[in-house]
């Protein structure tokens, strides 16, 4: 990987947030984290360079992942979003409706998430050229 891709990870579970950040940092990604939807939206708004990909939990207090996806896709429609949830088909359907690029149900295999992130970033880079 020539340039380090910037990932934003949003989850209200500190355990998941730390685990994903450590995992992707070891894989040479630049990882920014937010522990809730409000902070995630602030990071998206304040970040001028944009994120290459966003991973967000769907069910969170204050602003849900669905709200984040909708706002992100309006502002940055080509930014891939992976939604993660442990709440079953209802939140998954909402995330798909909000145009999440992929939805993973918790618990998920972190290697599967890594392959998915890599694939989405490869596709994004290819469509930019």
MMTF fields as JSON, N, C-alpha, C and O atoms, coordinates in Angstrom:
{
  "mmtfVersion": "1.0.0",
  "mmtfProducer": "UNKNOWN",
  "numBonds": 515,
  "numAtoms": 516,
  "numGroups": 129,
  "numChains": 1,
  "numModels": 1,
  "chainsPerModel": [1],
  "groupsPerChain": [129],
  "chainIdList": ["A"],
  "bondAtomList": [4, 2, 8, 6, 12, 10, 16, 14, 20, 18, 24, 22, 28, 26, 32, 30, 36, 34, 40, 38, 44, 42, 48, 46, 52, 50, 56, 54, 60, 58, 64, 62, 68, 66, 72, 70, 76, 74, 80, 78, 84, 82, 88, 86, 92, 90, 96, 94, 100, 98, 104, 102, 108, 106, 112, 110, 116, 114, 120, 118, 124, 122, 128, 126, 132, 130, 136, 134, 140, 138, 144, 142, 148, 146, 152, 150, 156, 154, 160, 158, 164, 162, 168, 166, 172, 170, 176, 174, 180, 178, 184, 182, 188, 186, 192, 190, 196, 194, 200, 198, 204, 202, 208, 206, 212, 210, 216, 214, 220, 218, 224, 222, 228, 226, 232, 230, 236, 234, 240, 238, 244, 242, 248, 246, 252, 250, 256, 254, 260, 258, 264, 262, 268, 266, 272, 270, 276, 274, 280, 278, 284, 282, 288, 286, 292, 290, 296, 294, 300, 298, 304, 302, 308, 306, 312, 310, 316, 314, 320, 318, 324, 322, 328, 326, 332, 330, 336, 334, 340, 338, 344, 342, 348, 346, 352, 350, 356, 354, 360, 358, 364, 362, 368, 366, 372, 370, 376, 374, 380, 378, 384, 382, 388, 386, 392, 390, 396, 394, 400, 398, 404, 402, 408, 406, 412, 410, 416, 414, 420, 418, 424, 422, 428, 426, 432, 430, 436, 434, 440, 438, 444, 442, 448, 446, 452, 450, 456, 454, 460, 458, 464, 462, 468, 466, 472, 470, 476, 474, 480, 478, 484, 482, 488, 486, 492, 490, 496, 494, 500, 498, 504, 502, 508, 506, 512, 510],
  "bondOrderList": [1, 1, 1, 1, 1, 1, 1, 1, 1, 1, 1, 1, 1, 1, 1, 1, 1, 1, 1, 1, 1, 1, 1, 1, 1, 1, 1, 1, 1, 1, 1, 1, 1, 1, 1, 1, 1, 1, 1, 1, 1, 1, 1, 1, 1, 1, 1, 1, 1, 1, 1, 1, 1, 1, 1, 1, 1, 1, 1, 1, 1, 1, 1, 1, 1, 1, 1, 1, 1, 1, 1, 1, 1, 1, 1, 1, 1, 1, 1, 1, 1, 1, 1, 1, 1, 1, 1, 1, 1, 1, 1, 1, 1, 1, 1, 1, 1, 1, 1, 1, 1, 1, 1, 1, 1, 1, 1, 1, 1, 1, 1, 1, 1, 1, 1, 1, 1, 1, 1, 1, 1, 1, 1, 1, 1, 1, 1, 1],
  "groupList": [{"groupName": "UNK", "atomNameList": ["N", "CA", "C", "O"], "elementList": ["N", "C", "C", "O"], "formalChargeList": [0, 0, 0, 0], "bondAtomList": [1, 0, 2, 1, 3, 2], "bondOrderList": [1, 1, 2], "singleLetterCode": "X", "chemCompType": "L-PEPTIDE LINKING"}],
  "groupTypeList": [0, 0, 0, 0, 0, 0, 0, 0, 0, 0, 0, 0, 0, 0, 0, 0, 0, 0, 0, 0, 0, 0, 0, 0, 0, 0, 0, 0, 0, 0, 0, 0, 0, 0, 0, 0, 0, 0, 0, 0, 0, 0, 0, 0, 0, 0, 0, 0, 0, 0, 0, 0, 0, 0, 0, 0, 0, 0, 0, 0, 0, 0, 0, 0, 0, 0, 0, 0, 0, 0, 0, 0, 0, 0, 0, 0, 0, 0, 0, 0, 0, 0, 0, 0, 0, 0, 0, 0, 0, 0, 0, 0, 0, 0, 0, 0, 0, 0, 0, 0, 0, 0, 0, 0, 0, 0, 0, 0, 0, 0, 0, 0, 0, 0, 0, 0, 0, 0, 0, 0, 0, 0, 0, 0, 0, 0, 0, 0, 0],
  "groupIdList": [1, 2, 3, 4, 5, 6, 7, 8, 9, 10, 11, 12, 13, 14, 15, 16, 17, 18, 19, 20, 21, 22, 23, 24, 25, 26, 27, 28, 29, 30, 31, 32, 33, 34, 35, 36, 37, 38, 39, 40, 41, 42, 43, 44, 45, 46, 47, 48, 49, 50, 51, 52, 53, 54, 55, 56, 57, 58, 59, 60, 61, 62, 63, 64, 65, 66, 67, 68, 69, 70, 71, 72, 73, 74, 75, 76, 77, 78, 79, 80, 81, 82, 83, 84, 85, 86, 87, 88, 89, 90, 91, 92, 93, 94, 95, 96, 97, 98, 99, 100, 101, 102, 103, 104, 105, 106, 107, 108, 109, 110, 111, 112, 113, 114, 115, 116, 117, 118, 119, 120, 121, 122, 123, 124, 125, 126, 127, 128, 129],
  "secStructList": [7, 7, 1, 7, 7, 3, 3, 3, 3, 3, 7, 1, 7, 2, 2, 2, 2, 2, 2, 2, 2, 2, 2, 2, 2, 2, 6, 6, 7, 3, 3, 3, 3, 3, 1, 1, 2, 2, 2, 2, 2, 2, 2, 2, 2, 2, 7, 1, 1, 7, 7, 1, 3, 3, 3, 3, 3, 1, 1, 7, 1, 1, 1, 7, 2, 2, 2, 2, 2, 2, 2, 2, 2, 2, 2, 7, 6, 6, 1, 3, 3, 3, 3, 3, 3, 1, 1, 7, 2, 2, 2, 2, 2, 2, 2, 2, 2, 6, 6, 7, 1, 3, 3, 3, 3, 1, 1, 7, 7, 2, 2, 2, 2, 2, 2, 2, 2, 2, 2, 2, 2, 2, 2, 2, 2, 2, 2, 2, 7],
  "xCoordList": [0.847, 0.0, 0.898, 1.659, 0.821, 1.68, 1.304, 2.142, 0.055, -0.358, -1.212, -1.921, -1.139, -1.949, -3.386, -3.628, -4.32, -5.723, -6.236, -5.87, -7.091, -7.666, -9.019, -9.94, -9.128, -10.378, -10.953, -10.222, -12.258, -12.96, -13.784, -14.59, -13.581, -14.324, -15.173, -14.662, -16.495, -17.435, -18.181, -18.856, -18.056, -18.766, -18.843, -17.874, -19.989, -20.131, -19.573, -19.544, -19.132, -18.46, -16.959, -16.311, -16.423, -14.994, -14.142, -13.084, -14.605, -13.869, -13.736, -12.652, -14.816, -14.788, -13.956, -13.172, -14.122, -13.386, -11.874, -11.14, -11.424, -9.996, -9.484, -8.412, -10.251, -9.821, -9.683, -8.688, -10.667, -10.597, -9.475, -8.764, -9.313, -8.236, -6.875, -6.053, -6.623, -5.327, -5.099, -4.007, -6.134, -6.004, -5.641, -4.693, -6.382, -6.136, -4.861, -4.231, -4.476, -3.194, -2.036, -1.065, -2.124, -1.081, -1.012, 0.024, -2.108, -2.16, -1.813, -2.054, -1.249, -0.77, -1.873, -1.692, -2.999, -4.054, -3.933, -3.508, -4.306, -4.412, -5.83, -6.792, -5.968, -7.284, -7.635, -6.861, -8.828, -9.393, -10.64, -11.389, -10.87, -12.016, -12.934, -12.521, -14.199, -15.195, -16.064, -16.471, -16.345, -17.087, -18.599, -19.341, -19.05, -20.488, -20.74, -19.819, -21.996, -22.354, -22.091, -21.69, -22.313, -22.078, -20.615, -20.301, -19.716, -18.285, -17.874, -17.03, -18.465, -18.18, -18.563, -17.797, -19.756, -20.19, -19.303, -19.007, -18.875, -17.977, -16.659, -16.141, -16.121, -14.877, -15.062, -14.193, -16.196, -16.481, -16.571, -16.032, -17.251, -17.443, -16.129, -15.862, -15.311, -14.083, -12.905, -11.922, -12.989, -11.868, -11.907, -12.765, -10.98, -10.972, -10.495, -10.917, -9.623, -9.096, -10.066, -9.936, -11.033, -11.99, -11.405, -10.188, -12.278, -11.866, -12.025, -12.933, -11.147, -11.22, -12.328, -12.863, -12.673, -13.712, -14.177, -13.394, -15.452, -16.018, -16.633, -17.365, -16.314, -16.936, -17.754, -17.212, -19.059, -19.891, -20.844, -21.414, -20.994, -22.027, -23.364, -23.428, -24.41, -25.711, -26.49, -27.034, -26.548, -27.361, -26.459, -25.653, -26.623, -25.857, -26.762, -27.745, -26.438, -27.232, -26.986, -25.996, -27.877, -27.832, -28.044, -29.144, -27.049, -27.195, -26.84, -25.758, -27.753, -27.518, -26.563, -26.292, -26.067, -25.228, -25.977, -25.378, -27.288, -28.108, -28.071, -27.932, -28.195, -28.108, -26.749, -26.65, -25.71, -24.346, -24.183, -23.626, -24.671, -24.553, -25.258, -24.702, -26.474, -27.237, -26.492, -26.362, -26.007, -25.293, -23.989, -23.672, -23.237, -21.969, -22.184, -21.445, -23.19, -23.437, -23.934, -23.746, -24.566, -24.961, -23.737, -23.609, -22.839, -21.662, -20.547, -19.905, -20.322, -19.255, -19.823, -19.579, -20.566, -21.267, -20.358, -20.805, -19.106, -18.201, -17.424, -16.667, -17.599, -16.901, -17.607, -18.784, -16.911, -17.534, -17.818, -17.064, -18.928, -19.329, -19.644, -20.413, -19.034, -19.356, -20.107, -19.581, -21.335, -22.144, -22.032, -22.049, -21.917, -21.845, -22.954, -23.263, -23.548, -24.649, -24.775, -24.419, -25.278, -25.596, -27.088, -27.535, -27.859, -29.286, -30.184, -31.395, -29.664, -30.506, -30.955, -30.374, -31.999, -32.387, -32.966, -32.776, -33.645, -34.242, -33.177, -33.285, -32.156, -31.112, -30.359, -29.956, -30.164, -29.477, -30.243, -29.649, -31.554, -32.384, -32.304, -32.236, -32.311, -32.207, -30.861, -30.794, -29.792, -28.458, -28.364, -27.778, -28.935, -28.936, -29.742, -29.331, -30.884, -31.726, -30.997, -31.227, -30.123, -29.341, -28.124, -27.361, -27.932, -26.857, -25.507, -24.456, -25.545, -24.295, -23.803, -24.602, -22.498, -21.95, -21.975, -22.04, -21.924, -21.974, -22.392, -22.087, -23.09, -23.496, -22.964, -23.151, -22.296, -21.801, -22.511, -22.701, -22.895, -23.544, -22.505, -21.654, -22.581, -21.696, -22.172, -23.379, -21.291, -19.843, -19.419, -19.971, -18.46, -17.966, -16.509, -15.821, -16.054, -14.664, -13.86, -14.141, -12.878, -12.108, -11.359, -11.123, -10.986, -10.33, -11.319, -10.936, -12.581, -13.614, -13.777, -13.899, -13.777, -13.875, -12.668, -12.815, -11.477, -10.27, -10.36, -10.017, -10.818, -10.973, -12.0, -11.808, -13.067, -14.119, -13.6, -13.842, -12.89, -12.305, -11.339, -11.387, -10.473, -9.504, -10.209, -9.825, -11.229, -11.977, -12.676, -12.626, -13.324, -14.022, -13.041, -13.338, -11.883, -10.874, -10.279, -10.032, -10.051, -9.541, -10.532, -10.146, -11.797, -12.85, -12.923, -13.084, -12.805, -12.877, -11.725, -11.926, -10.52, -9.348, -9.497, -9.172, -9.985, -10.15, -11.169, -10.994, -12.217, -13.244, -12.816, -13.416, -11.793, -11.272, -10.423, -10.286, -9.857, -8.922, -9.631, -8.988],
  "yCoordList": [-1.166, 0.0, 1.235, 1.441, 2.043, 3.216, 4.279, 4.713, 4.693, 5.704, 5.027, 4.06, 5.532, 4.976, 5.481, 6.687, 4.571, 4.946, 5.412, 4.863, 6.434, 6.985, 6.36, 6.464, 5.712, 5.091, 5.83, 6.232, 6.005, 6.511, 5.356, 4.765, 5.037, 3.973, 4.612, 5.297, 4.371, 4.946, 3.798, 3.013, 3.705, 2.668, 3.097, 3.623, 2.874, 3.247, 2.185, 2.392, 1.059, 0.036, 0.318, 0.194, 0.692, 1.009, -0.201, -0.057, -1.381, -2.612, -2.812, -3.125, -2.632, -2.782, -1.678, -1.931, -0.464, 0.686, 0.47, 0.663, 0.078, -0.142, -1.316, -1.237, -2.401, -3.589, -3.271, -3.648, -2.585, -2.255, -1.269, -1.411, -0.272, 0.709, 0.022, 0.254, -0.816, -1.516, -2.425, -2.451, -3.173, -4.106, -3.37, -3.755, -2.324, -1.636, -0.785, -0.587, -0.284, 0.434, -0.51, -0.124, -1.742, -2.743, -3.083, -3.53, -2.872, -3.145, -1.892, -1.842, -0.892, 0.332, 1.298, 2.039, 1.283, 2.255, 3.397, 3.191, 4.587, 5.74, 5.701, 5.932, 5.412, 5.199, 6.332, 6.684, 6.893, 7.899, 7.265, 6.585, 7.483, 6.852, 7.887, 8.987, 7.486, 8.282, 7.324, 6.274, 7.692, 6.792, 7.012, 6.369, 7.915, 8.089, 8.813, 9.338, 8.826, 9.412, 10.902, 11.391, 11.632, 13.08, 13.403, 14.259, 12.709, 12.928, 12.475, 13.105, 11.392, 10.915, 11.949, 12.214, 12.536, 13.572, 14.801, 15.415, 15.163, 16.313, 16.052, 16.936, 14.841, 14.491, 14.547, 15.038, 14.041, 14.07, 15.514, 15.862, 16.347, 17.755, 18.53, 19.333, 18.291, 19.06, 18.57, 19.294, 17.368, 16.794, 17.218, 16.775, 18.068, 18.597, 17.58, 17.626, 16.666, 15.68, 14.554, 13.857, 14.376, 13.293, 11.961, 11.78, 11.054, 9.705, 8.801, 8.986, 7.834, 6.9, 5.873, 5.337, 5.598, 4.624, 4.849, 5.25, 4.591, 4.733, 3.398, 2.763, 2.992, 1.831, 2.378, 3.033, 2.116, 2.65, 1.605, 0.796, 1.648, 0.864, 1.469, 2.654, 0.676, 1.199, 1.735, 2.837, 0.965, 1.361, 2.022, 1.368, 3.353, 4.14, 5.23, 5.608, 5.737, 6.845, 8.143, 8.267, 9.079, 10.407, 10.344, 10.637, 9.981, 9.855, 8.423, 7.933, 7.765, 6.373, 6.299, 7.298, 5.11, 4.884, 5.16, 5.592, 4.915, 5.193, 6.689, 7.082, 7.515, 8.969, 9.382, 10.238, 8.782, 9.078, 8.705, 9.473, 7.527, 7.064, 8.035, 8.418, 8.429, 9.349, 10.664, 11.141, 11.244, 12.527, 12.366, 13.19, 11.312, 11.068, 10.874, 11.431, 10.089, 9.807, 11.047, 11.146, 11.993, 13.253, 14.109, 14.697, 14.174, 15.032, 14.379, 15.043, 13.088, 12.35, 11.039, 9.972, 11.113, 9.921, 8.763, 7.616, 9.041, 7.959, 7.331, 6.385, 7.841, 7.257, 5.971, 6.005, 4.849, 3.581, 3.55, 4.086, 2.906, 2.773, 1.315, 0.673, 0.805, -0.519, -0.306, 0.29, -0.796, -0.7, -2.022, -3.098, -1.92, -3.126, -3.066, -2.0, -4.219, -4.236, -5.587, -6.626, -5.545, -6.761, -6.854, -7.655, -6.036, -5.92, -6.575, -6.355, -7.358, -8.133, -7.421, -6.408, -7.958, -7.52, -6.1, -5.446, -5.611, -4.265, -3.183, -2.426, -3.082, -2.084, -2.329, -1.378, -3.592, -3.909, -3.338, -2.738, -3.52, -3.014, -1.487, -0.914, -0.838, 0.626, 1.096, 2.091, 0.384, 0.752, 0.599, 1.445, -0.467, -0.675, 0.427, 0.958, 0.771, 1.838, 3.181, 4.015, 3.388, 4.637, 4.606, 5.571, 3.522, 3.349, 2.948, 3.333, 2.17, 1.57, 0.635, -0.035, 0.587, -0.277, -1.745, -2.636, -1.982, -3.355, -3.327, -2.375, -4.371, -4.498, -5.822, -6.871, -5.757, -6.966, -7.099, -6.119, -8.324, -8.563, -8.984, -9.832, -8.385, -8.751, -10.074, -10.314, -10.927, -10.82, -11.19, -12.112, -10.482, -10.745, -11.161, -10.905, -11.8, -12.217, -10.99, -10.414, -10.598, -9.391, -9.526, -8.532, -10.755, -10.979, -10.731, -10.231, -11.082, -10.794, -9.28, -8.775, -8.563, -7.103, -6.526, -5.604, -7.056, -6.572, -6.78, -5.881, -7.953, -8.221, -7.272, -6.776, -7.029, -6.137, -4.706, -4.053, -4.223, -2.878, -2.757, -1.782, -3.73, -3.719, -3.686, -2.923, -4.507, -4.569, -3.24, -2.756, -2.653, -1.38, -0.259, 0.59, -0.256, 0.775, 0.591, 1.568, -0.65, -0.923, -0.446, 0.173, -0.732, -0.301, 1.219, 1.801, 1.864, 3.329, 3.952, 4.901, 3.424, 3.95, 3.745, 4.637, 2.575, 2.263, 3.195, 3.573, 3.561, 4.429, 5.89, 6.692, 6.24, 7.616, 7.872, 9.013, 6.804, 6.965, 6.994, 7.123],
  "zCoordList": [0.0, 0.0, 0.0, 0.945, -1.023, -1.126, -0.106, 0.685, -0.123, 0.849, 1.9, 1.618, 3.084, 4.151, 3.998, 4.02, 3.846, 3.735, 5.092, 6.131, 5.064, 6.294, 6.563, 5.753, 7.706, 8.12, 9.313, 10.218, 9.31, 10.483, 11.03, 10.312, 12.303, 12.968, 14.059, 14.945, 13.976, 14.949, 15.626, 14.962, 16.947, 17.695, 19.152, 19.699, 19.78, 21.187, 22.125, 23.338, 21.591, 22.388, 22.362, 21.322, 23.5, 23.594, 23.216, 22.603, 23.583, 23.284, 21.763, 21.27, 21.043, 19.579, 18.949, 18.034, 19.431, 18.899, 19.012, 18.043, 20.179, 20.415, 19.58, 18.981, 19.544, 18.789, 17.295, 16.675, 16.714, 15.292, 15.001, 14.006, 15.863, 15.658, 15.687, 14.8, 16.684, 16.781, 15.584, 15.015, 15.203, 14.09, 12.799, 12.115, 12.463, 11.198, 11.229, 10.19, 12.396, 12.487, 12.211, 11.56, 12.695, 12.417, 10.933, 10.441, 10.228, 8.785, 7.97, 6.763, 8.636, 7.989, 7.528, 6.561, 8.217, 7.95, 8.954, 10.091, 8.532, 9.423, 9.982, 9.248, 11.272, 11.868, 12.826, 13.716, 12.617, 13.506, 14.109, 13.408, 15.412, 16.066, 16.7, 17.064, 16.815, 17.522, 18.327, 17.83, 19.571, 20.456, 20.419, 21.161, 19.559, 19.361, 18.038, 17.413, 17.632, 16.35, 16.247, 15.19, 17.337, 17.305, 17.038, 16.211, 17.748, 17.518, 16.123, 15.487, 15.648, 14.3, 13.252, 12.325, 13.4, 12.449, 12.518, 11.493, 13.726, 13.87, 13.134, 12.452, 13.272, 12.576, 11.056, 10.335, 10.582, 9.144, 8.665, 7.615, 9.435, 9.059, 9.084, 8.189, 10.104, 10.303, 9.463, 9.303, 8.933, 8.209, 6.741, 5.978, 6.367, 5.007, 3.978, 2.823, 4.383, 3.446, 3.157, 2.151, 4.032, 3.872, 4.292, 4.34, 4.59, 4.959, 3.751, 2.94, 3.635, 2.513, 2.705, 1.735, 3.975, 4.279, 5.71, 6.571, 5.956, 7.297, 7.717, 6.958, 8.945, 9.573, 10.728, 11.618, 10.723, 11.799, 12.356, 11.625, 13.658, 14.318, 13.877, 13.55, 13.866, 13.451, 14.643, 14.582, 15.727, 16.88, 17.92, 18.583, 18.042, 19.013, 19.573, 18.935, 20.761, 21.299, 20.518, 19.797, 20.669, 20.048, 18.539, 18.071, 17.782, 16.331, 15.951, 16.276, 15.268, 14.883, 13.701, 13.033, 13.463, 12.295, 11.006, 10.02, 11.001, 9.82, 9.512, 8.353, 10.536, 10.352, 9.825, 8.946, 10.357, 9.905, 8.432, 7.648, 8.065, 6.68, 5.735, 4.706, 6.083, 5.226, 5.025, 3.898, 6.108, 6.028, 5.246, 4.388, 5.539, 4.852, 3.351, 2.54, 2.983, 1.568, 0.815, -0.397, 1.523, 0.887, 0.608, -0.466, 1.583, 1.458, 0.635, -0.179, 0.847, 0.171, -0.391, 0.171, -1.481, -1.988, -2.392, -2.429, -2.692, -3.126, -1.978, -2.193, -0.766, 0.385, 0.802, 1.161, 0.761, 1.162, 2.663, 3.475, 2.995, 4.395, 4.687, 3.972, 5.753, 6.259, 7.571, 8.511, 7.621, 8.838, 9.593, 8.996, 10.916, 11.741, 12.785, 13.318, 13.07, 14.029, 14.716, 14.16, 15.903, 16.634, 16.887, 17.708, 16.183, 16.466, 15.436, 15.475, 14.53, 13.626, 12.359, 11.97, 11.711, 10.368, 10.274, 9.249, 11.277, 11.199, 10.98, 10.016, 11.836, 11.594, 10.294, 9.625, 9.931, 8.677, 7.497, 6.601, 7.49, 6.394, 6.325, 5.237, 7.478, 7.506, 6.964, 6.243, 7.307, 6.825, 5.311, 4.636, 4.781, 3.33, 2.656, 1.624, 3.236, 2.699, 2.699, 1.823, 3.677, 3.771, 2.847, 2.805, 2.116, 1.132, 1.729, 1.217, 2.819, 3.298, 2.204, 1.549, 2.005, 0.965, 1.371, 0.524, 2.675, 3.169, 4.637, 5.355, 5.079, 6.478, 7.006, 6.39, 8.154, 8.831, 10.173, 10.892, 10.491, 11.764, 12.803, 12.532, 13.988, 15.095, 15.666, 15.701, 16.107, 15.969, 14.548, 13.946, 14.034, 12.69, 12.759, 13.747, 11.706, 11.582, 11.138, 10.087, 11.921, 11.601, 10.277, 9.589, 9.923, 8.624, 7.477, 6.419, 7.692, 6.689, 6.54, 5.424, 7.654, 7.602, 6.873, 6.071, 7.142, 6.472, 4.951, 4.182, 4.522, 3.083, 2.466, 1.355, 3.179, 2.701, 2.558, 1.542, 3.571, 3.535, 2.368, 1.618, 2.213, 1.122, -0.234, -1.12, -0.39, -1.646, -1.949, -3.08, -0.947, -1.143, -1.488, -2.327, -0.846, -1.14, -2.536, -3.242, -2.927, -4.274, -5.326, -6.317, -5.11, -6.036, -6.085, -7.158, -4.925, -4.864, -5.641, -6.398, -5.459, -6.157, -7.663, -8.447, -8.068, -9.491, -10.158, -11.316, -9.442, -10.039, -10.076, -10.791, -9.319, -9.339, -10.585, -11.027, -11.145, -12.272, -13.596, -14.638]
}
